[in-house]
Amino acid sequence: MVVNLQQLRQLLAEGVPPGRGDEDSVRRQWWAALATLQEDLLLPGPSPRGLWLAAPLPALYEPRLLLRLQGWVWAPAGMDQLLPATSALLPGSRGAPAAPGASFQRLPLREADGTDPLLLLITPRLQVALALEGPPEARRLLVRFDAAVLSGALQLLDRRLEHNDPSAAARLRAALQELGSLENDPELALRFWPLLAERLASMAPSVTLQPIASRPKSRSAGQPAGGDRANGDSSAELTLLEALTHEVRTPLATIRTLIRSLLRRSELTPLVRQRLEHIDGECSEQIDRFGLIFLAAELQRQPGSGQALTAQELARTDLSQLLGQMQELWQRQLARRELLLELVIAPDLPPVLSDPSRLETMLGGLMDRFSRGLPSGSLVQLSLQPAGSRLKLQLGSQDPRGESGAGALEQAATEVSTARRVGPVLSWNPGTGSLQLSRQATRQLFHRLGGRLTERGGSHLTVFFPVAETGL
């Protein structure tokens, strides 16, 4: 019987109390644990030698560690096709390695392995296993230092390698023998938890890291399974995409927290403060962008994802007020690309039916998607006007000459026409490396929120929202 990585997680979970966390909270714990291991325990001492095994993505990121430690990573076979822009992050990919001389071996991830992250790290003075495990709303971070559990984990991985790649199994055994006797320094293990707590305490909560969609419930025994096999590949891509967005957003949130702590210092020069504020803005923009991708992937996996929410599920939303609140943020974001914003809102507009919490994220993503391909100096024009029983939200642009806007619109249209669809919800522009929601996924998300998106060659975006009935 072939060993799967889910069995390894179950081994690590033996004797551990049930989890009580949600997905976002345990992802923050995962990132803080990785930072604690690398930055607080391993790097301050002598350069370690050892080995590590991880899935479904590389967990270590410090170049000095990657140069000294030998690694094995179980990664999805379709990674290059799913995210061409980030395939270089994976060992064995066609892109550049994470660090010159880093030693990796890429291994195939199987469906039964699951996509929850795990890491097994073995050095002469520190041996530890980390993993995320548990059902939705009962998630937990597993951290094991005990020798018996780690020995069992290594035996499982040896059996897995022996079945799939005997040469890799032989290299793992040889690497372990080269390390000689292992002794888990009790001081390092005892220091881990206080250091992890300090990191978590410094990671301020972020609205963009809160759960924004619930996972679909498992199919009951009485439900048909006719479409499961046909949708299996798509579901696997969406699951992996959700994991990737978490892995991107969480470190960015940590960086943003550190930047904001520096901005509170009074001795900063104006130039340093300006550059830190620029970094803060870029982090926020990317956190929101990947949060939107996560939302699209989550909704895509839910039953009836293509259907609009009913009037009872939507709420009265003051779209005029929402746009006014976002205007200053958008102006700062566009200014970093040397773009201008013009906002025109008709007076006394009625509320619309939508979901205000998700709509704010969607509008931010729409602005990013529309403006990303515009040349410097362009004017982004956003208007909200009545249109019968609906309100019309329209995005357009003018080129730097202030004439017909043909130059900016032509470039925006070129951006759209060259974009390639990557997986169920993403598109990727190979010329610019820009990764964003596909046109179909963007339409679907707005449809779910009560809106109807129309797009004219990338030059104009229009969203129609239903006006809320009086007394609703």
Residue, then its C-alpha position, 0 to 999 in steps of 0.5 A: m500500500v502506497v503511503n500518502l502524506q495525509q497519513l503523515r499528518q494523522l501521525l503528527a496529530e496523534g495525542v494533540p487536542p482538536g483544533r478550533g481555528d479557521e483557515d486564516s488563523v492557522r495560516r498565520q500560525w503556519w507562517a509565524a512558525l516558519a519564521t520562528l524556526q528559520e529566523d529565530l532558531l536556526l540562522p542566529g547560530p552556526s550555519p546548520r547542515g541537514l535535510w527537509l521535506a515539504a509539501p505542497l510547496p517549499a516551506l523554507y525561504e531563507p537562502r542561507l538555509l537552502l544552501r546548506l540543507q538538502g530538500w525534497v518537495w512534493a508538488p502538484a504535477g500541474m503547477d507550471q500550467l496553473l501558475p506560470a508566473t510563479s513556477a520558478l518557486l518550485p524545485g525542478s521547475r524551468g525557472a531559476p532556483a530559489a538560491p544558487g547552489a540550493s539542493f532540491q528534488r521535486l516529487p509528484l504530489r498525489e490526490a490522496d496526499g491533500t494540499d495542507p502544508l507540512l514540513l519535516l526539518i532534521t538538523p543535528r541539534l533541531q528536529v521538528a515536524l510542522a503541519l496544518e490539519g483538521p476540517p474547516e472551523a476546526r483547523r490546527l497547527l501541529v508542531r512535534f519535537d518528540a523523537a518517537v513521532l519524528s522517527g515514525a514520520l521518517q519511516l513513513l516518508d522512506r516507504r513513500l519514496e521507496h515505492n515511487d523513487p527508490s533512488a530518492a529513498a536511498r539519498l534520504r537514508a544517506a543524508l540521514q547517516e551523514l548527519g550522525s547522531l541527532e540530539n534535539d536541543p531542549e533549549l531550542a524546543l522550549r524557546f520555540w513557543p514563546l518566540l512563536a507567540e511574540r510573532l503572532a502578537s506582532m501580526a496585527p489582524s487584517v480585514t483582508l485576512q479574515p474568512i471571506a467565504s465558507r467552504p462548501k459542505s461535503r456531499s451527503a450520501g444521497q447526492p449524486a456523484g455524476g460530475d465529480r470525476a469530470n470536475g476533479d482536475s478543476s477542484a484540485e487546481l482551485t484547492l491549490l490556488e486557495a493554498l497559494t493565495h494564503e501563502v502569498r497574503t500571510p507574509l505580506a501582512t507580516i511585512r505590512t505590520l512591520i512597516r507600520s510599526l516603523l512608521r510610528r517612529s518620529e526620527l524617520t527622514p521624509l524620504v524614508r517615510q515616503r518609501l515605507e509608505h510606498i511599500d505599505g501601499e504595495c503590500s496592501e494592494q497585493i493582499d487585496r488582489f490575492g484576497l480577491i483571487f481566493l474569494a473567486a476560487e472559494l465561490q467557484r467550488q461552492p454548489g450553484s456558484g454561477q447563480a446570483l444571490t437572491a434579494q433576501e441574501l443581498a442587502r441595501t448598499d449605499l454605493s455612492q457612499l462606498l465609492g466616496q470612502m474608497q476614493e482616497l485609497w484608489q488615488r494613492q494606489l493610482a498615483r504609484r503608477e502615475l495615474l489620476l482618478e476622476l470620480v463623478i457621482a450623480p446626486d441623490l442616488p438610491p441604494v442598490l442590492s448587493d453584499p457591501s463587504r464583498l462588493e468593496t473587495m470586488l470594486g478594488g479588484l476591478m479598479d486594479r484590473f482596469s488600470r494595470g495596463l494604462p500608460s503613465g499620465s492616464l486619467v481613470q474616469l469612474s462614474l455612477q449614474p442612474a439607468g432606469s431600475r439600475l445604477k450604472l457604474q462605469l470605468g473609462s480612461q483618457d490618455p495623457r494628451g487629454e484627447s480621445g483617449a485612443g492611446a490608453l484604450e488601445q493599450a488596455a485592449t491589447e492587455v486584454s487580448t493577449a491575456r491567457r486563461v490559466g486554470p478556472v479563475l485566472s488569466w496571465n499576461p506573458g508579456t507583463g507577468s501580470l496575474q489576475l482574475s479572468r474575465q469570466a471569473t470577474r463576471q461571475l463574482f459580480h453576478r453573485l453580488g447582484g451586478r451585471l458586468t459588461e466589457r468593451g475590449g478592455s477600454h470600458l467596464t460597466v457594472f449595472f446594479p439593481v436598485a433596492e425597492t423602497g421599504l426593502 
